[in-house]
């Protein structure tokens, strides 16, 4: 991995304990606003009419996604396995990988990590989820509605990481015109957590370009923790150790066979502030 960057976001854009606030503060690579994945329940006329008539609300069973090949829960892998620890996420390194962190300005809370490779990016965020069910089915509907409200379009489809949304987000070009940027929203429900991945660049529409970043997402480990959290509450992330920080008392075990050893600070101080 070659570079770490950090970007601040305004405190007013991040609501404490709210996934909606954290996500609305982040943007896609080209500047298109990424809709909140937890902005609220979409108004459903049929469901509203049923509720007014006293009928039970409709429910949709979560679609099953086989996580055998990842993303993983922390209980499913070894604690020290060569991945880079980022609080609620552990990420395995790849040659040429670049990490950028979205940081809340006032509290310095990390709310998202964006991984860049070969001209494409994927933004990762993790949230708490109910013990008994996932949230991705509901969130897909909410994202599609938010995209439509912005003047974009969203199409639901099956992908390598399960059900996903292919969206066209409106963006302003340098000459003042409006264009539409392809963006893929992927969600994975795990045990009491939800992982959201937003692909931008060629990986949003080219399966060949997306394969490398999809492999990175599959290799992610989510560290939910045992503390009580409200559904859709952002699981805290953290910056990697700063250059010059005290070394651990004993080195961790060697990376797994076939996995690149992480050397994020070979080139000296590499966390920079982008204002």
The 8 nearest C-alpha neighbors of each residue, nearest first, counted from 0:
[[1, 96, 95, 263, 94, 97, 92, 93],
 [0, 2, 97, 95, 96, 263, 3, 266],
 [1, 3, 97, 269, 98, 0, 4, 263],
 [4, 2, 98, 270, 99, 269, 97, 5],
 [5, 3, 99, 270, 271, 100, 98, 272],
 [4, 6, 100, 272, 99, 271, 101, 273],
 [7, 5, 101, 273, 102, 100, 272, 274],
 [6, 8, 102, 104, 103, 101, 274, 9],
 [7, 9, 103, 104, 102, 24, 10, 6],
 [10, 8, 11, 104, 12, 103, 7, 13],
 [9, 11, 12, 13, 104, 103, 105, 8],
 [12, 10, 9, 13, 14, 20, 8, 24],
 [11, 13, 24, 10, 9, 20, 14, 23],
 [14, 12, 20, 21, 10, 11, 24, 15],
 [13, 15, 20, 17, 16, 12, 21, 11],
 [14, 16, 17, 13, 20, 21, 18, 232],
 [15, 17, 232, 14, 233, 18, 229, 231],
 [18, 16, 19, 14, 232, 15, 20, 21],
 [17, 19, 21, 232, 233, 231, 20, 37],
 [18, 20, 37, 38, 35, 17, 22, 21],
 [21, 19, 13, 14, 23, 17, 22, 18],
 [22, 20, 13, 18, 24, 19, 23, 110],
 [21, 23, 35, 24, 19, 20, 25, 18],
 [22, 24, 35, 20, 25, 21, 34, 19],
 [25, 23, 22, 12, 21, 13, 8, 20],
 [26, 24, 23, 22, 33, 27, 32, 101],
 [27, 25, 32, 33, 30, 31, 28, 24],
 [26, 28, 31, 30, 29, 33, 32, 199],
 [27, 29, 30, 26, 199, 31, 120, 200],
 [30, 28, 27, 31, 170, 180, 26, 199],
 [29, 31, 27, 28, 26, 32, 170, 171],
 [32, 30, 170, 27, 29, 26, 33, 168],
 [31, 33, 26, 34, 27, 30, 25, 23],
 [32, 34, 26, 27, 31, 25, 23, 35],
 [35, 33, 145, 142, 23, 32, 36, 146],
 [34, 36, 23, 22, 19, 38, 37, 33],
 [35, 37, 138, 142, 38, 34, 19, 141],
 [38, 36, 19, 35, 39, 18, 138, 231],
 [37, 39, 19, 35, 36, 141, 40, 18],
 [40, 38, 37, 41, 141, 19, 36, 138],
 [39, 41, 42, 141, 38, 137, 37, 43],
 [40, 42, 141, 43, 39, 144, 140, 38],
 [41, 43, 40, 44, 47, 46, 45, 39],
 [42, 44, 46, 45, 47, 41, 40, 48],
 [45, 43, 47, 46, 48, 42, 49, 41],
 [46, 44, 48, 47, 43, 49, 50, 57],
 [45, 47, 49, 43, 48, 44, 56, 50],
 [46, 48, 44, 50, 45, 49, 43, 51],
 [49, 47, 51, 45, 50, 46, 44, 52],
 [50, 48, 54, 52, 46, 47, 51, 45],
 [49, 51, 53, 47, 52, 48, 54, 46],
 [50, 52, 48, 53, 49, 47, 54, 46],
 [53, 51, 49, 50, 54, 48, 47, 55],
 [52, 54, 50, 51, 49, 55, 48, 56],
 [53, 55, 49, 50, 52, 56, 51, 48],
 [56, 54, 57, 50, 53, 49, 46, 52],
 [57, 55, 46, 50, 58, 54, 49, 47],
 [56, 58, 55, 46, 59, 49, 54, 45],
 [57, 59, 56, 60, 55, 61, 46, 137],
 [58, 60, 61, 57, 136, 137, 62, 56],
 [59, 61, 62, 58, 136, 132, 133, 63],
 [62, 60, 136, 133, 63, 59, 132, 135],
 [63, 61, 60, 64, 136, 162, 161, 135],
 [62, 64, 61, 65, 161, 188, 60, 66],
 [65, 63, 161, 66, 62, 160, 187, 188],
 [64, 66, 67, 63, 68, 69, 161, 160],
 [67, 65, 69, 68, 70, 64, 71, 189],
 [66, 68, 65, 69, 71, 70, 64, 217],
 [67, 69, 66, 217, 70, 65, 71, 218],
 [70, 68, 217, 71, 66, 67, 218, 219],
 [69, 71, 217, 219, 218, 220, 66, 216],
 [72, 70, 69, 220, 221, 219, 75, 73],
 [71, 73, 221, 74, 75, 220, 222, 189],
 [72, 74, 222, 75, 76, 221, 220, 71],
 [75, 73, 72, 76, 77, 71, 78, 222],
 [74, 76, 72, 73, 71, 77, 220, 78],
 [77, 75, 74, 73, 78, 72, 71, 80],
 [76, 78, 79, 80, 75, 73, 74, 81],
 [77, 79, 80, 76, 73, 74, 81, 82],
 [80, 78, 77, 81, 251, 252, 82, 76],
 [79, 81, 82, 77, 254, 78, 255, 252],
 [80, 82, 254, 79, 253, 83, 260, 261],
 [83, 81, 91, 90, 89, 80, 84, 92],
 [82, 84, 90, 89, 91, 85, 81, 261],
 [85, 83, 89, 86, 82, 88, 239, 90],
 [86, 84, 237, 88, 236, 89, 238, 239],
 [85, 87, 236, 237, 88, 84, 235, 222],
 [86, 88, 222, 236, 235, 221, 234, 85],
 [89, 87, 221, 85, 86, 220, 222, 90],
 [88, 90, 84, 220, 83, 82, 85, 219],
 [91, 89, 219, 83, 82, 88, 92, 220],
 [92, 90, 82, 83, 218, 93, 219, 89],
 [93, 91, 261, 259, 0, 90, 82, 94],
 [92, 94, 96, 0, 95, 259, 91, 215],
 [93, 95, 96, 0, 92, 259, 1, 116],
 [94, 96, 0, 1, 93, 116, 97, 117],
 [95, 97, 0, 116, 93, 94, 115, 1],
 [98, 96, 115, 2, 114, 1, 0, 3],
 [99, 97, 114, 3, 113, 2, 4, 115],
 [98, 100, 4, 113, 5, 3, 112, 114],
 [99, 101, 112, 5, 111, 6, 102, 4],
 [100, 102, 6, 111, 110, 109, 7, 5],
 [103, 101, 109, 7, 108, 107, 6, 8],
 [104, 102, 107, 8, 108, 7, 10, 106],
 [103, 105, 7, 8, 9, 107, 10, 106],
 [106, 104, 107, 10, 103, 9, 108, 8],
 [105, 107, 108, 103, 104, 10, 102, 109],
 [108, 106, 103, 104, 102, 105, 109, 7],
 [109, 107, 103, 106, 102, 110, 237, 236],
 [108, 110, 102, 236, 237, 101, 111, 103],
 [109, 111, 101, 102, 108, 21, 236, 235],
 [112, 110, 101, 124, 123, 100, 109, 113],
 [111, 113, 100, 123, 99, 122, 101, 114],
 [114, 112, 122, 99, 121, 98, 123, 100],
 [115, 113, 98, 121, 120, 97, 122, 99],
 [114, 116, 120, 97, 119, 96, 98, 113],
 [115, 117, 96, 119, 118, 120, 95, 97],
 [118, 116, 119, 115, 95, 208, 96, 120],
 [117, 119, 116, 200, 115, 120, 201, 202],
 [120, 118, 200, 116, 202, 115, 117, 201],
 [121, 119, 115, 199, 114, 198, 116, 200],
 [120, 122, 198, 197, 114, 113, 196, 199],
 [121, 123, 113, 197, 196, 112, 114, 120],
 [124, 122, 196, 112, 195, 111, 113, 121],
 [123, 125, 111, 195, 194, 196, 126, 122],
 [126, 124, 194, 234, 193, 233, 195, 192],
 [127, 125, 233, 234, 231, 193, 232, 192],
 [126, 128, 192, 231, 230, 232, 191, 193],
 [129, 127, 230, 191, 192, 231, 193, 133],
 [130, 128, 191, 131, 132, 230, 133, 127],
 [129, 131, 191, 132, 128, 190, 133, 192],
 [130, 132, 129, 133, 191, 128, 190, 134],
 [133, 131, 129, 130, 134, 61, 128, 191],
 [132, 134, 188, 135, 61, 128, 129, 131],
 [133, 135, 137, 136, 138, 128, 132, 188],
 [136, 134, 138, 137, 186, 139, 133, 188],
 [137, 135, 139, 138, 134, 61, 140, 62],
 [138, 136, 135, 140, 139, 134, 141, 40],
 [137, 139, 135, 141, 140, 36, 136, 142],
 [140, 138, 142, 141, 136, 137, 135, 143],
 [141, 139, 143, 138, 137, 142, 144, 136],
 [140, 142, 138, 144, 139, 143, 41, 145],
 [141, 143, 145, 139, 144, 140, 36, 34],
 [144, 142, 146, 140, 153, 145, 141, 139],
 [143, 145, 147, 141, 142, 146, 148, 140],
 [146, 144, 148, 142, 147, 143, 34, 141],
 [147, 145, 151, 143, 149, 148, 144, 152],
 [146, 148, 151, 150, 144, 149, 145, 152],
 [149, 147, 145, 146, 150, 144, 151, 143],
 [150, 148, 146, 147, 151, 145, 169, 168],
 [151, 149, 147, 148, 169, 146, 152, 168],
 [152, 150, 147, 168, 146, 167, 149, 169],
 [151, 153, 167, 147, 166, 146, 154, 150],
 [154, 152, 166, 143, 165, 164, 167, 155],
 [153, 155, 165, 164, 166, 156, 152, 143],
 [154, 156, 164, 163, 165, 153, 162, 157],
 [155, 157, 163, 162, 164, 158, 154, 165],
 [158, 156, 162, 161, 163, 159, 155, 160],
 [157, 159, 161, 160, 162, 163, 156, 185],
 [158, 160, 161, 157, 213, 162, 210, 163],
 [161, 159, 158, 162, 185, 187, 64, 163],
 [162, 160, 158, 157, 159, 64, 163, 187],
 [161, 163, 157, 156, 158, 160, 155, 185],
 [164, 162, 185, 156, 184, 155, 157, 158],
 [163, 165, 155, 184, 154, 183, 166, 156],
 [166, 164, 183, 154, 153, 182, 155, 184],
 [167, 165, 153, 182, 152, 181, 183, 164],
 [166, 168, 181, 180, 152, 179, 151, 182],
 [167, 169, 151, 180, 179, 166, 31, 170],
 [170, 168, 179, 178, 151, 180, 177, 150],
 [171, 169, 31, 178, 177, 179, 168, 172],
 [172, 170, 177, 176, 175, 178, 173, 169],
 [171, 173, 175, 176, 174, 177, 170, 178],
 [172, 174, 175, 171, 176, 177, 170, 178],
 [175, 173, 172, 176, 171, 177, 178, 170],
 [176, 174, 172, 173, 171, 177, 178, 170],
 [175, 177, 172, 171, 174, 178, 173, 170],
 [178, 176, 171, 170, 172, 169, 175, 179],
 [179, 177, 170, 169, 171, 176, 172, 180],
 [180, 178, 169, 168, 167, 170, 181, 177],
 [179, 181, 168, 167, 182, 169, 170, 178],
 [182, 180, 167, 166, 203, 168, 204, 179],
 [181, 183, 203, 166, 199, 198, 165, 167],
 [184, 182, 165, 198, 203, 197, 164, 166],
 [183, 185, 197, 164, 163, 196, 165, 198],
 [186, 184, 163, 196, 195, 197, 183, 164],
 [187, 185, 195, 194, 135, 196, 188, 184],
 [186, 188, 194, 193, 189, 195, 135, 185],
 [189, 187, 193, 133, 192, 194, 135, 186],
 [188, 190, 192, 193, 191, 187, 72, 133],
 [189, 191, 192, 130, 188, 72, 128, 193],
 [192, 190, 128, 130, 129, 127, 189, 193],
 [193, 191, 127, 128, 189, 190, 126, 188],
 [192, 194, 188, 126, 125, 187, 189, 128],
 [195, 193, 125, 187, 186, 124, 188, 126],
 [194, 196, 186, 124, 123, 185, 125, 193],
 [195, 197, 123, 185, 122, 184, 121, 186],
 [198, 196, 184, 122, 121, 183, 185, 199],
 [199, 197, 121, 183, 203, 120, 182, 202],
 [200, 198, 203, 182, 120, 119, 202, 121],
 [199, 201, 119, 202, 203, 120, 118, 198],
 [200, 202, 203, 205, 119, 204, 208, 199],
 [203, 201, 209, 208, 205, 200, 204, 119],
 [204, 202, 199, 182, 183, 198, 201, 200],
 [203, 205, 202, 201, 206, 181, 182, 183],
 [204, 206, 208, 202, 207, 201, 209, 203],
 [207, 205, 209, 208, 210, 204, 202, 203],
 [206, 208, 209, 210, 205, 202, 211, 201],
 [207, 209, 202, 205, 206, 210, 201, 211],
 [210, 208, 202, 206, 207, 212, 211, 213],
 [209, 211, 213, 207, 212, 208, 206, 214],
 [212, 210, 214, 213, 209, 215, 208, 116],
 [213, 211, 215, 214, 209, 210, 216, 121],
 [214, 212, 216, 210, 215, 211, 209, 217],
 [213, 215, 217, 211, 212, 216, 210, 218],
 [216, 214, 212, 218, 213, 217, 219, 211],
 [217, 215, 213, 219, 218, 214, 212, 70],
 [216, 218, 70, 69, 214, 215, 219, 213],
 [217, 219, 215, 216, 70, 69, 214, 91],
 [220, 218, 90, 70, 216, 217, 89, 71],
 [219, 221, 71, 89, 72, 88, 73, 70],
 [220, 222, 88, 72, 87, 73, 223, 71],
 [223, 221, 87, 73, 88, 224, 220, 72],
 [224, 222, 221, 87, 192, 225, 234, 127],
 [225, 223, 222, 226, 87, 73, 227, 234],
 [224, 226, 227, 223, 228, 222, 191, 127],
 [227, 225, 224, 228, 223, 229, 127, 234],
 [226, 228, 225, 229, 224, 127, 230, 223],
 [229, 227, 127, 226, 232, 230, 128, 231],
 [228, 230, 232, 231, 127, 227, 128, 16],
 [231, 229, 128, 127, 232, 129, 228, 126],
 [232, 230, 127, 126, 18, 128, 233, 229],
 [233, 231, 18, 16, 127, 126, 17, 229],
 [232, 234, 126, 18, 235, 125, 231, 127],
 [233, 235, 126, 125, 87, 127, 232, 236],
 [236, 234, 87, 233, 86, 237, 109, 110],
 [237, 235, 86, 87, 109, 85, 110, 234],
 [238, 236, 86, 85, 109, 239, 235, 108],
 [237, 239, 85, 240, 109, 236, 100, 86],
 [238, 240, 85, 241, 237, 84, 83, 86],
 [241, 239, 238, 242, 244, 243, 84, 237],
 [242, 240, 244, 243, 239, 270, 268, 238],
 [243, 241, 244, 268, 264, 240, 267, 269],
 [242, 244, 241, 245, 246, 240, 268, 267],
 [243, 245, 242, 241, 246, 240, 247, 239],
 [246, 244, 243, 247, 248, 242, 240, 241],
 [245, 247, 244, 248, 249, 243, 250, 240],
 [246, 248, 249, 250, 245, 251, 244, 240],
 [249, 247, 246, 250, 245, 251, 244, 252],
 [248, 250, 247, 251, 246, 252, 245, 79],
 [251, 249, 247, 252, 248, 246, 253, 79],
 [250, 252, 79, 249, 253, 81, 80, 247],
 [251, 253, 254, 250, 79, 80, 81, 255],
 [252, 254, 81, 255, 251, 80, 260, 250],
 [255, 253, 81, 80, 260, 258, 256, 252],
 [256, 254, 258, 257, 253, 80, 81, 259],
 [255, 257, 258, 254, 259, 253, 260, 81],
 [256, 258, 255, 259, 254, 260, 93, 253],
 [259, 257, 255, 256, 254, 260, 91, 92],
 [258, 260, 92, 261, 93, 257, 254, 94],
 [259, 261, 254, 262, 258, 81, 92, 253],
 [260, 262, 92, 263, 259, 81, 0, 83],
 [263, 261, 264, 265, 260, 0, 1, 92],
 [262, 264, 0, 261, 265, 1, 2, 266],
 [263, 265, 267, 266, 262, 242, 268, 269],
 [266, 264, 267, 262, 263, 1, 268, 269],
 [267, 265, 264, 268, 269, 263, 1, 2],
 [266, 268, 264, 265, 269, 242, 263, 243],
 [269, 267, 242, 270, 264, 266, 241, 271],
 [268, 270, 3, 2, 271, 267, 264, 266],
 [271, 269, 3, 4, 268, 5, 272, 2],
 [272, 270, 4, 5, 269, 273, 3, 268],
 [271, 273, 5, 6, 274, 4, 270, 7],
 [274, 272, 6, 5, 271, 7, 4, 270],
 [273, 272, 6, 7, 8, 5, 271, 104]]
